[in-house]
Amino acid sequence: MIEKNLYIKTYGCQMNVYDSERMADILKPLGYTLIDTPAGADMVILNTCHIREKAEEKVYSDLGRIRPHKDEKMILAVAGCVGQAEGAEIMRRAPYVDIVLGPQTYHRLPEMIARAQRSKDKKEGPGRGILDVEFPIESKFDHLPQEHTTVGPSAFVAIQEGCDKFCTFCVVPYTRGAEYSRPISAIHEEASRLVKRGVKEITLLGQNVNAYHGLSPHGEGEWGLGQLMAHLATLEGLFRIRYMTSHPRDMDEGLMMAHRDIPQVMPFMHLPVQSGSDRILEVMNRKHTRKHYLDIIEKMRKHCPDIALSSDFIVGFPGESEQDFQDTLNLVREVGYGQAYSFKYSPRIGTPGALLEDQIPEEIKSERLGRLQELLFTQQKAFNESCVGKSMPVLFDRRGKREGQLLGKTPYAQSVYVEAPARLYGECLEVKIEKASSNSLTGIVVTTESE
Ligand code: SF4
């Protein structure tokens, strides 16, 4: 087999990171090996994200940067949500792109590559690109290779995909399609293979991960996320289970009990609220109120008192008044977050939010975002500082920039820098936290035995 070079650039969320890994797995049997630059690549894939502002423009500017490296043999593909949403337009504006595909069709990449290659061999020239942005009836998960090519101490496993909720700011229901949950047995097999190869932490992924309702192992009825995690916790060697991203409407008692009863389920929950104002939550079509969200937090803290919370916020949604924004600030003060992500609203074409009148001027959005981030930053720093002097298990899942330095994760998903020999990479060890900054912790190893 001829050896070939593959370069993948991944934008956006963890689901895209997972998809990129799986694309590399699909292409490995065709002789493709990952490299970290587009120069000299036989195939380049831009695995795009449509969530953030100017997503399309970022893709076009990256395509422009790659174009000078594109020789006769290179196959250039745009995958992911921008591919799904803008497929025909990409083909029109960048006719040198060979393949455009969506998130649900990447299991067909080998056929697409063969077709692109035939077109190249026939010298059909630009404008003969392949567009595959269907939502096929068969599940792509059934067609992905069993083995992950590269594994570290932490791995992602997609368990659910798509969304039926249609928040008015979000493109996901249009780019990822309807909600789909993989069967329990398929997830268990994938997790089991990863654990056998040394994975100690698995993050279960889904756009609405806690809406998970997969076919039970014996094919009778469906199980929720809490039951799935209890089942995975029986895998010997799996130390940690995480999940993201959740929706408040899908938080159920079973999931809260899983946090209380299953030691492998980490005391961390990312539960986006987006706004603290009932009026804005309604226009966003979030299908929950501020009180509903706060009740969940209260219940969760009863079951799991040390849980660290994270959230997403959008400021400047159309019609947001200063009072609505104050409601968001008050909600943040009431909850107290360990970390959070916050953004200015930017209209996404094709979503109902983009058509709303009363769009908020940019300078007001920026000013509000500044105030919100200052508050979130203060909370994150205080949370990190509250860890100083404590010992906690840290999974070393990354190598530091310097020789003799490792990076790990606490149960609360904070990054920790530790001076430690490289052989401890992949271990989960007790670390005493000595210093905290707003973004990370520093500590020393106090035991050399795994968790
Ligand atoms: S729940 Fe809302 S924000 Fe989350 S993926 Fe679905 S539509 Fe988007």
Residues whose N, C-alpha, C, O or C-beta is under 5 A from the ligand:
A	BS01	SF4	C163 K165 F166 C167 C170 V172 Q207 H247
